[in-house]
Amino acid sequence: MADAKPAASGRARRRLSNYLLDKPLQLRYVLVITALSAVIAGGFGYLIWLQEQRASEAVLEVFEAPELSAYPKDVIEAQLSSQDTGLAGTMLGAGVGLAVVLSLYVLLMTHKVAGPLYKVSRYFDAMSRGVLGRVTPLRRGDMLTDFYDTFQSAHGEVRERFRRDNEVIGRFLLACDDVGDDVRGALEDTVASLRAHKDKRDRDLA
């Protein structure tokens, strides 16, 4: 039982890291939205609290009249102060809750954008090394689908061109294997280099 908590915590960290594919991009938007929501919620909360304060002062002024002097003003003032404090706490909690909800929403939405960009960047890195594997589809709900479909189509065209080139190289190597020893010996280094190139491209296209 003692190992359950660290394992669960590790899974939670992994799930969170899965949503932070592009930390600079996503965290920048999360911080901006959090700051804006805090300012808006704080401003509205302050205005409501200020109005409540004025209302409380107006009520206390009424109880200062001589005909209401028998009423316990200190008790009423304590009750109003308690209500004002409770309202301030409620508004603070609502503001914090709003900031958290908006931050999580922005994190989720930026994840749907960062995910496709992250995948495309990975494929570009692979292409720079000459690796042209198959492009997997996006997850359900991801954004930038038109951009990703265009990239997938372009990647497929390049991959198909490489595949056709490899077929031509393969046929040439087979023809070299069928020629006489004299010709094969003269082309030995070139054929070996070309064969190694074809084998590497076969692996890159897998």
C-alpha positions in Angstrom: 0.0 0.0 0.0 2.9 2.4 0.7 3.9 2.3 -3.0 0.5 3.3 -4.3 0.8 7.0 -3.7 4.1 7.6 -5.5 2.8 5.5 -8.5 -0.4 7.5 -8.6 1.6 10.8 -8.3 3.9 9.7 -11.1 0.9 8.9 -13.3 -0.6 12.4 -12.5 2.7 14.1 -13.5 2.8 12.1 -16.7 -0.8 13.1 -17.5 0.0 16.7 -16.9 3.2 16.6 -19.0 1.1 15.1 -21.8 -0.9 18.3 -21.9 2.2 20.5 -21.9 3.7 19.6 -25.2 4.9 23.1 -26.0 5.5 24.7 -22.5 6.6 28.2 -23.6 3.5 28.6 -25.9 0.9 27.0 -23.6 2.1 28.5 -20.3 2.3 32.0 -21.9 -1.4 31.8 -22.8 -2.3 30.3 -19.5 -0.6 33.0 -17.5 -2.2 35.8 -19.6 -5.7 34.3 -19.2 -5.1 33.8 -15.5 -3.9 37.4 -15.0 -6.8 38.8 -17.0 -9.4 36.7 -15.2 -7.9 37.7 -11.8 -8.0 41.4 -12.7 -11.6 41.2 -14.0 -12.8 39.1 -11.1 -10.9 41.3 -8.6 -12.3 44.5 -10.1 -15.9 43.3 -10.0 -15.5 41.8 -6.6 -14.1 45.1 -5.2 -16.9 47.1 -6.7 -19.5 44.7 -5.1 -17.7 44.8 -1.8 -17.5 48.6 -1.9 -21.2 48.8 -2.6 -21.9 46.5 0.3 -19.8 48.6 2.5 -21.7 51.7 1.5 -25.0 49.9 2.2 -23.8 48.9 5.6 -22.8 52.5 6.4 -26.1 53.7 5.3 -27.9 51.2 7.6 -25.7 52.3 10.5 -26.5 55.9 9.9 -30.2 55.1 10.1 -29.7 53.6 13.5 -28.0 56.7 14.7 -31.3 58.5 14.7 -32.6 59.4 18.3 -35.8 57.4 17.9 -33.7 54.2 17.1 -31.2 54.7 19.9 -32.7 51.8 21.9 -31.5 49.3 19.3 -28.1 47.7 19.9 -26.0 49.5 17.3 -22.8 47.6 18.1 -24.6 44.2 17.5 -25.9 45.4 14.2 -22.5 46.8 13.2 -20.9 43.5 14.1 -23.4 41.6 12.0 -23.0 43.9 9.0 -19.2 43.7 9.3 -19.4 39.9 9.4 -21.6 39.9 6.3 -19.1 42.2 4.5 -16.2 39.9 5.4 -18.2 36.9 4.2 -19.0 38.6 0.9 -15.3 39.4 0.4 -14.4 35.8 1.1 -17.0 34.5 -1.3 -15.9 36.9 -4.1 -12.3 35.9 -3.5 -13.2 32.2 -3.7 -15.2 32.9 -6.9 -12.3 34.8 -8.4 -9.8 32.0 -7.7 -12.3 29.4 -9.0 -12.8 31.4 -12.2 -9.0 31.7 -12.7 -8.5 28.0 -12.2 -11.3 27.0 -14.5 -10.2 29.4 -17.3 -6.6 28.3 -16.9 -7.5 24.6 -17.3 -9.7 25.5 -20.3 -6.9 27.4 -22.0 -4.5 24.6 -21.2 -6.8 22.1 -22.8 -7.4 24.3 -25.9 -3.7 25.1 -26.4 -3.0 21.4 -26.0 -5.3 20.7 -29.0 -3.3 23.3 -31.0 0.2 22.4 -29.6 -0.4 18.6 -30.3 -0.5 18.9 -34.1 2.4 21.4 -34.1 4.4 19.1 -31.9 3.8 16.1 -34.2 4.6 18.1 -37.3 7.9 19.3 -35.8 8.8 15.7 -34.9 8.2 14.7 -38.5 10.3 17.6 -39.8 13.1 16.5 -37.6 12.8 13.0 -39.0 12.7 14.3 -42.5 15.9 16.3 -41.9 17.6 12.9 -41.1 16.1 11.3 -44.3 13.5 9.3 -42.3 10.1 9.2 -44.0 7.9 6.9 -42.0 4.1 7.0 -42.2 2.3 10.0 -40.8 -0.2 9.0 -38.2 -3.6 10.8 -38.0 -4.4 13.4 -35.3 -6.3 12.6 -32.2 -10.1 13.2 -32.1 -10.7 16.9 -31.1 -7.3 18.2 -32.2 -7.3 21.5 -34.1 -5.3 22.7 -37.1 -6.7 19.7 -39.1 -6.6 21.5 -42.5 -2.9 22.4 -41.9 -2.1 18.9 -40.7 -3.9 17.3 -43.7 -1.9 19.5 -46.1 1.3 18.5 -44.4 0.3 14.8 -44.4 -0.4 15.0 -48.1 2.9 16.7 -48.9 4.8 14.2 -46.7 3.1 11.4 -48.5 4.1 12.8 -51.9 7.7 13.0 -50.9 7.6 9.5 -49.4 6.1 8.1 -52.6 8.8 9.8 -54.7 11.5 8.3 -52.6 9.8 4.9 -52.9 9.7 5.1 -56.7 13.4 6.1 -56.8 14.2 3.2 -54.6 12.4 0.8 -57.0 14.5 2.1 -59.9 17.7 1.7 -57.8 16.6 -1.8 -56.9 16.1 -2.8 -60.5 19.4 -1.3 -61.5 21.1 -3.4 -58.7 19.4 -6.5 -59.9 20.6 -5.8 -63.5 24.2 -5.3 -62.1 24.0 -8.8 -60.5 23.2 -10.3 -63.9 26.1 -8.9 -65.8 29.4 -10.5 -66.3 32.2 -10.6 -63.8 34.3 -8.0 -65.7 31.5 -5.4 -65.6 30.6 -6.3 -62.0 34.2 -5.8 -60.9 34.5 -2.4 -62.6 31.3 -1.2 -60.9 31.9 -3.0 -57.6 32.5 0.1 -55.4 29.7 2.1 -57.1 27.2 -0.8 -56.7 28.2 -1.4 -53.1 27.6 2.3 -52.3 24.3 2.4 -54.2 23.2 -0.8 -52.4 24.0 0.7 -49.0 22.1 3.8 -50.0 19.1 1.7 -51.0 19.1 -0.3 -47.8 19.2 2.8 -45.7 16.3 4.4 -47.6 14.3 1.2 -47.2 14.8 1.5 -43.5 13.9 5.2 -43.5 10.7 4.5 -45.5 9.6 1.7 -43.1 
